[in-house]
């Protein structure tokens, strides 16, 4: 009796994945996932590529790179501001 080949959620060890990577990439192109194991422990998953959402937006910086360099140069100095508070305020503005 021939073994039935798994189609969905196939699991392979690292050596098999390396030896037949193109086959597992072809499976991903067809929408199938493959779990890669090392000593029977899952360590990676080969999945179909999902493009980013169209609403992804790159927000330009509000400060110059020089201002960041100035902050980095005085790392040991006491600051009169709290970075967490600044980040939270920035998040609320957006």
MOZI-V462324 format. One record per residue. RES is the residue in three letters. PHI is phi in whole degrees, 0 to 359 (999 if undefined). PSI is psi in radians with two decimals (NA if undefined). OMEGA is omega as a letter, one per 40 degrees, with the letter a starting at -180 (999 if undefined). Layout:
res = (RES,RES)
phi = (PHI,PHI)
psi = (PSI,PSI)
omega = (OMEGA,OMEGA)
//
This chain:
res = (UNK,UNK,UNK,UNK,UNK,UNK,UNK,UNK,UNK,UNK,UNK,UNK,UNK,UNK,UNK,UNK,UNK,UNK,UNK,UNK,UNK,UNK,UNK,UNK,UNK,UNK,UNK,UNK,UNK,UNK,UNK,UNK,UNK,UNK,UNK,UNK,UNK,UNK,UNK,UNK,UNK,UNK,UNK,UNK,UNK,UNK,UNK,UNK,UNK,UNK,UNK,UNK,UNK,UNK,UNK,UNK,UNK,UNK,UNK,UNK,UNK,UNK,UNK,UNK,UNK,UNK,UNK,UNK,UNK,UNK,UNK,UNK,UNK,UNK,UNK,UNK,UNK,UNK,UNK,UNK,UNK,UNK,UNK,UNK,UNK,UNK,UNK,UNK,UNK,UNK,UNK,UNK,UNK,UNK)
phi = (999,282,289,277,280,290,250,257,68,298,239,224,275,302,299,293,296,293,290,233,303,298,293,287,291,297,299,297,298,275,94,261,258,228,264,259,244,229,55,67,253,299,235,200,222,264,232,298,286,245,298,293,298,290,274,295,229,266,266,292,293,262,243,280,297,299,293,291,297,296,294,291,288,245,299,279,286,288,257,268,227,251,297,296,298,296,295,295,295,296,295,295,291,273)
psi = (2.24,2.53,2.44,2.24,2.28,2.50,-0.84,2.32,0.61,2.55,2.30,2.71,2.94,-0.76,-0.76,-0.68,-0.70,-0.72,-0.56,0.70,-0.71,-0.59,-0.71,-0.54,-0.65,-0.68,-0.74,-0.69,-0.51,0.03,0.16,2.60,2.61,2.24,2.26,2.26,2.73,2.03,0.75,0.20,2.17,2.27,-0.29,2.89,2.27,2.02,2.80,2.53,2.31,2.00,2.72,2.74,2.66,-0.35,0.13,2.27,2.36,2.10,2.16,2.66,2.63,-0.29,2.76,2.81,-0.58,-0.63,-0.59,-0.69,-0.65,-0.68,-0.69,-0.51,-0.39,0.92,-0.64,-0.17,2.60,2.39,2.58,0.12,2.77,2.09,-0.63,-0.75,-0.72,-0.74,-0.73,-0.69,-0.71,-0.68,-0.70,-0.57,-0.47,NA)
omega = (a,i,i,a,i,i,a,i,i,i,i,i,a,a,i,i,i,a,a,a,a,i,a,i,i,i,i,i,i,i,a,i,i,i,i,a,i,a,i,i,i,a,a,i,i,a,i,i,i,i,i,i,i,a,i,a,i,a,a,a,i,i,i,i,i,i,i,i,i,i,a,a,i,a,a,a,i,a,i,a,a,a,i,i,i,i,i,i,i,i,i,a,a,999)
//
